[in-house]
Amino acid sequence: MAGCIFCGIARGEVPAKVVLENDDVIAFHDLDPKAPTHVLVIPRRHIASIDEMADGDEALIGRVFAMARDVARDQGVQEGGYRLVTNIGRNAGQSVDHLHVHVLGGRRLTWPPG
C-alpha cells in the first residue's frame, strides 16, 4: 500500500530494528516503547486491521500471533509474562493503518492500560 510506513518496513525500504522475520511476518522494535520490551509484529501483506481481514486470512493472522509468541521467547519475557495488543480504529489508539500486534513485557503491566 502506497505511503504505509509498515509496508515500507516489510519491504526493507524503511529502516527498523528487526527482531524476527520470515516470508509472511516481520517483528521489529517500536520507536516509542511503552515497556522495556515493546516489539511490533506485522504481516508483510497490507491488512489495515482485524476489521479489514478477508476470509482466508486466518492462517496469516495465526502466523502473526505465533511470531508474537516467538518474540516473547526471544526477548526473554515469556516466563515473567507479557501482553499482546492490537488496536482497531482511532478511538482504540490505532495510529498506523496496518495490522500490528504489540508485544509488551519486561515490567509489571497494569490494567486497564489507560
Rosetta blueprint (number, residue, H / E / L):
1 M L
2 A L
3 G L
4 C L
5 I H
6 F H
7 C H
8 G H
9 I H
10 A H
11 R L
12 G L
13 E L
14 V L
15 P L
16 A L
17 K L
18 V E
19 V E
20 L E
21 E E
22 N L
23 D L
24 D L
25 V E
26 I E
27 A E
28 F E
29 H E
30 D L
31 L L
32 D L
33 P L
34 K L
35 A L
36 P L
37 T E
38 H E
39 V E
40 L E
41 V E
42 I E
43 P E
44 R L
45 R L
46 H L
47 I L
48 A L
49 S L
50 I H
51 D H
52 E H
53 M L
54 A L
55 D L
56 G L
57 D L
58 E H
59 A H
60 L H
61 I H
62 G H
63 R H
64 V H
65 F H
66 A H
67 M H
68 A H
69 R H
70 D H
71 V H
72 A H
73 R H
74 D H
75 Q L
76 G L
77 V L
78 Q L
79 E L
80 G L
81 G L
82 Y E
83 R E
84 L E
85 V E
86 T L
87 N L
88 I L
89 G L
90 R H
91 N H
92 A H
93 G L
94 Q L
95 S L
96 V L
97 D L
98 H L
99 L L
100 H L
101 V E
102 H E
103 V E
104 L E
105 G E
106 G L
107 R L
108 R L
109 L L
110 T L
111 W L
112 P L
113 P L
114 G L
